[in-house]
């Protein structure tokens, strides 16, 4: 799980740097905030599953579903907060960064382990 979160952080930085080069400072900040709207809830969800799995009896399906619903609510709340507090949002950079970070785990799926 930690590898996925780290991969998402790397994808967020790459997307933000690319957006910054192509669209300026506003695009850079928008891409960073868009990536964080994905990384923060996923990190919290991974931490919750990890701590739940370490308990006696392990994780149960309800832990997963409850954590997933909290993750979705947190993502929407963070996106709402960004839109409400940062009025210079570059929407293209924000959404593209969010999607890139959201789908970055696919890179790990196609990576071959030696």
Short mmCIF file of the C-alpha atoms (twelve columns), coordinates in Angstrom:
data_MODEL
# 
_entry.id   MODEL 
# 
loop_
_atom_site.group_PDB 
_atom_site.id 
_atom_site.type_symbol 
_atom_site.label_atom_id 
_atom_site.label_alt_id 
_atom_site.label_comp_id 
_atom_site.label_asym_id 
_atom_site.label_seq_id 
_atom_site.Cartn_x 
_atom_site.Cartn_y 
_atom_site.Cartn_z 
_atom_site.pdbx_PDB_model_num 
ATOM 1   C CA . UNK A 1   0.000   0.000   0.000   1 
ATOM 2   C CA . UNK A 2   2.834   2.357   0.787   1 
ATOM 3   C CA . UNK A 3   4.265   1.831   -2.700  1 
ATOM 4   C CA . UNK A 4   0.984   2.913   -4.267  1 
ATOM 5   C CA . UNK A 5   0.826   6.078   -2.162  1 
ATOM 6   C CA . UNK A 6   4.458   6.876   -2.989  1 
ATOM 7   C CA . UNK A 7   3.750   6.278   -6.690  1 
ATOM 8   C CA . UNK A 8   0.808   8.656   -6.451  1 
ATOM 9   C CA . UNK A 9   3.010   11.301  -4.830  1 
ATOM 10  C CA . UNK A 10  5.559   10.942  -7.629  1 
ATOM 11  C CA . UNK A 11  2.795   11.178  -10.244 1 
ATOM 12  C CA . UNK A 12  1.465   14.297  -8.499  1 
ATOM 13  C CA . UNK A 13  4.870   16.012  -8.576  1 
ATOM 14  C CA . UNK A 14  5.449   15.088  -12.228 1 
ATOM 15  C CA . UNK A 15  1.971   16.313  -13.206 1 
ATOM 16  C CA . UNK A 16  2.452   19.542  -11.256 1 
ATOM 17  C CA . UNK A 17  5.863   20.225  -12.792 1 
ATOM 18  C CA . UNK A 18  4.499   19.554  -16.271 1 
ATOM 19  C CA . UNK A 19  1.503   21.800  -15.640 1 
ATOM 20  C CA . UNK A 20  3.789   24.496  -14.260 1 
ATOM 21  C CA . UNK A 21  5.989   24.406  -17.342 1 
ATOM 22  C CA . UNK A 22  3.037   24.485  -19.717 1 
ATOM 23  C CA . UNK A 23  0.614   26.752  -17.873 1 
ATOM 24  C CA . UNK A 24  2.503   28.793  -15.319 1 
ATOM 25  C CA . UNK A 25  2.266   29.153  -11.573 1 
ATOM 26  C CA . UNK A 26  -1.526  28.941  -11.400 1 
ATOM 27  C CA . UNK A 27  -1.486  25.626  -13.274 1 
ATOM 28  C CA . UNK A 28  1.289   24.324  -11.016 1 
ATOM 29  C CA . UNK A 29  -0.673  25.063  -7.839  1 
ATOM 30  C CA . UNK A 30  -3.881  23.757  -9.355  1 
ATOM 31  C CA . UNK A 31  -2.186  20.495  -10.337 1 
ATOM 32  C CA . UNK A 32  -0.643  20.136  -6.873  1 
ATOM 33  C CA . UNK A 33  -3.991  20.702  -5.212  1 
ATOM 34  C CA . UNK A 34  -5.735  18.326  -7.627  1 
ATOM 35  C CA . UNK A 35  -3.181  15.628  -6.865  1 
ATOM 36  C CA . UNK A 36  -3.479  16.196  -3.136  1 
ATOM 37  C CA . UNK A 37  -7.251  15.763  -3.387  1 
ATOM 38  C CA . UNK A 38  -6.500  12.197  -4.443  1 
ATOM 39  C CA . UNK A 39  -3.374  11.361  -2.424  1 
ATOM 40  C CA . UNK A 40  -4.592  12.493  0.997   1 
ATOM 41  C CA . UNK A 41  -7.800  10.399  1.076   1 
ATOM 42  C CA . UNK A 42  -5.989  7.393   -0.405  1 
ATOM 43  C CA . UNK A 43  -3.243  7.674   2.199   1 
ATOM 44  C CA . UNK A 44  -5.791  7.850   4.991   1 
ATOM 45  C CA . UNK A 45  -7.661  4.857   3.545   1 
ATOM 46  C CA . UNK A 46  -4.451  2.807   3.236   1 
ATOM 47  C CA . UNK A 47  -3.459  3.678   6.808   1 
ATOM 48  C CA . UNK A 48  -6.916  2.688   8.073   1 
ATOM 49  C CA . UNK A 49  -6.825  -0.657  6.255   1 
ATOM 50  C CA . UNK A 50  -3.297  -1.336  7.492   1 
ATOM 51  C CA . UNK A 51  -4.174  -0.663  11.125  1 
ATOM 52  C CA . UNK A 52  -7.379  -2.673  10.814  1 
ATOM 53  C CA . UNK A 53  -5.546  -5.652  9.324   1 
ATOM 54  C CA . UNK A 54  -3.042  -5.637  12.205  1 
ATOM 55  C CA . UNK A 55  -5.779  -6.088  14.813  1 
ATOM 56  C CA . UNK A 56  -6.652  -9.559  16.092  1 
ATOM 57  C CA . UNK A 57  -9.192  -11.024 13.697  1 
ATOM 58  C CA . UNK A 58  -7.975  -8.886  10.801  1 
ATOM 59  C CA . UNK A 59  -9.941  -6.551  8.596   1 
ATOM 60  C CA . UNK A 60  -13.517 -7.317  7.686   1 
ATOM 61  C CA . UNK A 61  -15.462 -6.198  4.601   1 
ATOM 62  C CA . UNK A 62  -17.292 -3.491  6.539   1 
ATOM 63  C CA . UNK A 63  -13.970 -1.838  7.351   1 
ATOM 64  C CA . UNK A 64  -13.249 -1.643  3.634   1 
ATOM 65  C CA . UNK A 65  -16.668 -0.276  2.674   1 
ATOM 66  C CA . UNK A 66  -16.722 2.244   5.526   1 
ATOM 67  C CA . UNK A 67  -13.196 3.374   4.639   1 
ATOM 68  C CA . UNK A 68  -14.102 3.694   0.975   1 
ATOM 69  C CA . UNK A 69  -17.135 5.850   1.768   1 
ATOM 70  C CA . UNK A 70  -14.999 8.067   4.015   1 
ATOM 71  C CA . UNK A 71  -12.413 8.300   1.210   1 
ATOM 72  C CA . UNK A 72  -15.021 9.445   -1.308  1 
ATOM 73  C CA . UNK A 73  -16.477 11.988  1.126   1 
ATOM 74  C CA . UNK A 74  -13.010 13.318  1.961   1 
ATOM 75  C CA . UNK A 75  -12.132 13.624  -1.728  1 
ATOM 76  C CA . UNK A 76  -15.290 15.612  -2.428  1 
ATOM 77  C CA . UNK A 77  -14.731 17.795  0.648   1 
ATOM 78  C CA . UNK A 78  -11.154 18.555  -0.375  1 
ATOM 79  C CA . UNK A 79  -12.216 19.391  -3.924  1 
ATOM 80  C CA . UNK A 80  -14.922 21.671  -2.573  1 
ATOM 81  C CA . UNK A 81  -12.440 23.354  -0.249  1 
ATOM 82  C CA . UNK A 82  -10.001 23.968  -3.112  1 
ATOM 83  C CA . UNK A 83  -12.712 25.509  -5.272  1 
ATOM 84  C CA . UNK A 84  -13.992 27.618  -2.391  1 
ATOM 85  C CA . UNK A 85  -10.623 28.828  -1.077  1 
ATOM 86  C CA . UNK A 86  -8.475  29.071  -4.224  1 
ATOM 87  C CA . UNK A 87  -10.186 31.287  -6.760  1 
ATOM 88  C CA . UNK A 88  -7.458  31.032  -9.404  1 
ATOM 89  C CA . UNK A 89  -8.013  27.339  -10.146 1 
ATOM 90  C CA . UNK A 90  -6.821  26.211  -13.543 1 
ATOM 91  C CA . UNK A 91  -9.486  23.571  -14.144 1 
ATOM 92  C CA . UNK A 92  -7.631  21.668  -16.821 1 
ATOM 93  C CA . UNK A 93  -4.518  21.259  -14.679 1 
ATOM 94  C CA . UNK A 94  -6.585  20.472  -11.579 1 
ATOM 95  C CA . UNK A 95  -8.659  17.710  -13.179 1 
ATOM 96  C CA . UNK A 96  -5.858  16.216  -15.281 1 
ATOM 97  C CA . UNK A 97  -3.598  15.987  -12.254 1 
ATOM 98  C CA . UNK A 98  -6.387  14.367  -10.236 1 
ATOM 99  C CA . UNK A 99  -6.976  11.787  -12.979 1 
ATOM 100 C CA . UNK A 100 -3.253  11.074  -13.463 1 
ATOM 101 C CA . UNK A 101 -2.768  10.526  -9.734  1 
ATOM 102 C CA . UNK A 102 -5.944  8.469   -9.487  1 
ATOM 103 C CA . UNK A 103 -4.807  6.120   -12.256 1 
ATOM 104 C CA . UNK A 104 -1.093  6.022   -11.396 1 
ATOM 105 C CA . UNK A 105 -1.478  2.667   -9.656  1 
ATOM 106 C CA . UNK A 106 -1.794  1.123   -13.128 1 
ATOM 107 C CA . UNK A 107 1.944   1.662   -13.541 1 
ATOM 108 C CA . UNK A 108 2.558   -0.675  -10.621 1 
ATOM 109 C CA . UNK A 109 0.236   -3.298  -12.079 1 
ATOM 110 C CA . UNK A 110 2.261   -3.537  -15.284 1 
ATOM 111 C CA . UNK A 111 5.654   -3.448  -13.614 1 
ATOM 112 C CA . UNK A 112 7.514   -6.729  -13.623 1 
ATOM 113 C CA . UNK A 113 9.276   -7.836  -10.497 1 
ATOM 114 C CA . UNK A 114 12.643  -9.546  -10.970 1 
# 
